[in-house]
Amino acid sequence: MATVDDLRTAWQDLDQTLTSIEAVVDVPALEAAIAALEQEVAVPDLWSDQERAQAVTSRLSRLRADVERVTALRSRLDDAGVLIDLGVEEDDPATLDEAGTHLAALKPDVESLEVRTLLSGDYDDRDALVTIRSEAGGVDAADFAEMLLRMYLRWADRHGYTTEVYDTSYAEEAGIKSATFQVRAPFAYGTLSVEQGTHRLVRISPFDNQGRRQTSFAGVEVLPVTEEADHIDIPEADIRVDVFRSSGPGGQSVNTTDSAVRITHLPTGLVVSCQNEKSQLQNKVAALHVLQSRLLERARAEREAELRQLKGDGGNSWGSQMRSYVLHPYQMVKDLRTDYETGNPSAVFDGDLDGFIDAGIRWRRQQERETKV
């Protein structure tokens, strides 16, 4: 059982962290922005421009959620403080135990929100476009890529985030060659961008009849989803559109017509495809959406490269090998940048990624601070 001093210290630590979060989030400014957006929503002809209306209502929803998240944590922390005071005044161990339970439940929620305040990049608040590709390792790599796809979709599902798979290219024997999907959630890009890089799996191969250990690799790319304000102009003359029959297991209706679309951006050579939707037009729109995100990221990367060159910085290795998943001869998942690790790979592959993501965001912020010094 925690002592009163332990409880007060835990409460003060959380209060200090939450106070700094409140200063960064600036609740009064958010409430002013909410009031302005509510006035826009009240305009009768708002929905005459559906894109703008959706953008306004989506931003309003996000800001309300941000305010609610902070105010709810403050209310819970205040309640825990009241329980501590009450337990001391009445010399009631049960009340003090209840206060300890409240504080233990609050700690991860406050820490999670603290990590959110570290997301301040230009596109961090955007939805995320994630592409997973099998790399070296043959059929094991393709199977690993499919394991990662399930892992991220399960992570999103755990948090109640909406996902949409745009394109899946299946490998011949097992697994996938690649897959692209979108995660719709506040700060999805800023959160998932630390997952970008090369992932490595070490295990006894289920595809090797001699039961040998196999190392395989898969790459994860994370892009911010474009918005109307990004002004990514793609002239029709700069693209080549090819249509083909969707591939995949089973006999879905999408497999019965040439509805899948592949778009090649001729100036850059970028190729994207979409086969998730049932109509060719829908797939073309979705593929253009993905292409715009890739062009936006390409422009951002070029700007960063120019800045690094001006600073004399040789670049960073954020996109290199970043995590190892070892299933044999021992069980461990370890992030090679942050040293965060767990001995439960099954939970990780089932979407338990928050510890890795939080550590990655903190590590990235530290790298940014060191670069600026």
C-alpha positions, 0 to 999 in steps of 0.5 A: 500500500502506498503511503500518503507521501507517495500519493501526494508526490504522484499527484504533484508529478501528474499535476506538473505534467498536466499543467505543462500540457495545458500551457502547450495546448492553450485551451482558451485559444482552442475554445475561441477557435471552436466558437468561430467554427461553430459560427461557420457551421451555423451558416445556412449555405455551408453545405453548398460547398461540401468539401469546405463543409466537411473540412470545417466540421472535421476541424470542429470535431477535432478541436472539441475532442482536444479540449475534452481530452485535457479538461477530462484529465484535469477533472480526474486528477482533481478528483484523485486529489480530493480522495487523498485529502478525504482519506487523510482527514478521515484516516480511511485506508480504503479511500487512500487505496481508491486514490492510488487506483485513480492515479495509476489509471491516470498516469498512462493517459497523461503521458500519452497526451504529453506525447501528443504535445510533441507533435508540432510538425507541418503535417503532424495533425493530418491523416496518414497514408501508410505503405508496407512493402516486402523486401529481402527474404522471399516468401518470408518477407511477403508473409512478414509484410502481411503480418505488419499490415495486420499489426497496424490495422489492429493498432488502429482498431484498438484506438477506434480509428477508421482505416481504408485499404486502397491497394493490396498486391498479393505474393504468389505463395503467401503474404503480400508484395505491398499494401497501401492504406489510410488511417483517419484520426487526429495526428495520425501522420505525426503519430505513425511517421515514427514507424517509417523505416525498415523492419526485420523479422528473425524466426524459424521459417514456416516455409522452409521444410528443413526448419531453418532460421530465416531473416526477412525484411519489410519497409514501412512508408508513412505519408501525410494525406493531402488537403485542399490547401496543398495545391498539388497540381497534376496536369493530365499530360503528366500522368499515364493511366492503365486499367487492369483486373483486380487481383486477390484471394476469393471471388469478390465482385472487384475481380470481375471487371477491369476496375483497378487503376494504375497511375504513372507520374511521368515526370518523377516515375512515381507509380500508384495503384488502387483496386479497392473500389468497385468502379474504375472512376472511384479507383482513379480518384483514390489513386490520384489521392495517393499520388498527391500525398507522394508528391507532397512528401517528395517536395518536403523531402527535397526542401529538407535536403536543401536545408541540410546541405546549407547547414552542412548536415550529412543527413539522418538515418530515420529511414534506415533499419529501425526495429527487430522482431525476434521469434527465435532463439528468443522472444523480443521486439526491440526498437534500434533507435530508442532501445525500447523493447518487449518480450511479447512479440505476439502482443505487438503483432496484435497491435500493442504498439503504443509504447514503441510509438511514444518512445519514437516520438520522444526520440525524434523530438530529442534528435530535433533538439540536438540538431538545432543546437 
